[in-house]
Amino acid sequence: MISRIDLRGDALPEGPALRDLLPRADFDVSAALEKVRPICEAVHHRGDAALIDFAEQFDGVRLDQVRVPAAALTRALEELDPAVRAALEESIRRARLVHREQRRSPHTTQVVPGGSVTEKWVPVERVGLYAPGGRSVYPSSVIMNVVPAQEAGVESVALASPAQAEFDGLPHPTILAACALLGVDEVYAAGGATAVAMFAYGTESCPPANMVTGPGNIWVAAAKRYFTGKIGIDAEAGPTEIAVLADATADPVHVASDLISQAEHDPLAAAVLVTDSVELADAVEKELQPQIEATKHVDDRIVPALKGRQSAIVLVDGVDEGLRVVDAYGAEHLEIQTADAAAVADRVKNAGAVFVGPWAPVSLGDYAAGSNHVLPTGGCACHSSGLSVQSFLRGIHIVDYTRDALAEVAHHVVTLAEAEDLPAHGAAIKARFEWKVPESK
């Protein structure tokens, strides 16, 4: 069902050599880039007409319009299962608690008397958010995108999700209901690369955005890469991942269920167990089959994901070695199920999010921990963070110097300008002092 990689006995290699030993899905964004290029340019030149044609081609439905009518949002919320509504409201409440604490305040540093630098934080003016709608419906992704944008103070928030033939060309009604709960009334029936292009270029019905965020498939990732430099993006998200660092104290039932929970996302989803206990590895393998037989999405997602090259049980000599492995892997989601899990988690360097102990499974983070589930994948956790309020803020430095404060440092500025062979930089200083640089005090 799932392969094994035995890293016991020999000293673990360093850096890239260790990463190369670990499982990872094939995810060639570069190859997909050439396929999304004509799609993006069609949206550029034909606007809404291209979006309508692509919805018919990719989603099997002919749209009358791309923007979702306000009445559809209201109706979706009115018809939402009360239990689902209550769960979404609690998820929103917890996400707001966490993300509100991430707000940043201006800070002024008095560098010298009369000379200061203030850093202020300004939200992006308009963002386009994406909620996938392929194999599953993700109202939770609506929450994870919208809440940090709103808490950052973004004034204009729009959301896109694929058109659904079974819902008359509208996005899934639970997506629409989540938007209504969050107060997002600008929603578009657009999916994949077409949605990213719509936000990047703008169309007759959708003004262009400054930034696009949200998870998606390889076509969304490729479109984000295509527009990097024109618009801001959060990340090129790849297939979802879970790594579990566990020792003999872990419950194999919990570990198996958590591996399966990520495998049900996609046949390319990665499920990795890193352990120093052969007994636990054996017990988890034994536990997988009955749990898989009791759930859904077995043949099209879970089994291919667990059997794929991206999933494995990795055997190591101890927890210290396991930490080196999971840091090299840089998982989107990392569970620590060891003795003294909090202390072990505190030593983790590379992960999108860390889940401590048996009572903090990834599923909690997906929906109701208050954390954000839009996280770096494909090892990008070694240099990137998950979505947060900070993602939607720009730091601007405000430099305020008096004449005397400039005079004090002018000779250093001129010296450095001349050292870089940029004499006009120095001249801009000299001009303020009748071409005479004051002596240092």
Salt bridges, closest charged atoms under 4 A:
ASP6 OD2 - ARG8 NH2 2.69
GLU14 OE2 - ARG324 NH2 3.18
ASP26 OD2 - ARG309 NH1 3.38
GLU34 OE2 - ARG37 NH2 2.82
GLU41 OE1 - HIS44 ND1 3.27
GLU41 OE1 - HIS45 NE2 3.76
ASP53 OD2 - ARG46 NH2 2.62
ASP53 OD1 - ARG62 NH1 2.73
GLU56 OE1 - ARG62 NH1 2.80
GLU89 OE2 - ARG85 NE 3.01
GLU90 OE2 - ARG93 NH2 2.81
GLU90 OE2 - ARG94 NE 2.73
GLU119 OE2 - HIS397 NE2 3.48
GLU151 OE2 - ARG96 NH1 2.89
GLU151 OE2 - ARG100 NH2 3.06
GLU151 OE1 - ARG103 NH2 2.72
GLU186 OE2 - ARG126 NH2 2.61
ASP234 OD1 - LYS224 NZ 2.64
GLU236 OE1 - ARG225 NH2 2.79
GLU241 OE2 - ARG24 NH1 2.90
ASP251 OD2 - HIS254 NE2 3.69
ASP266 OD2 - ARG135 NH1 3.13
ASP282 OD1 - ARG4 NH2 2.49
GLU285 OE1 - ARG4 NH2 2.77
ASP300 OD2 - ARG301 NE 3.69
ASP320 OD1 - ARG347 NH2 3.02
GLU332 OE1 - HIS333 ND1 3.48
ASP366 OD1 - HIS333 NE2 3.94
GLU418 OE2 - LYS430 NZ 3.68
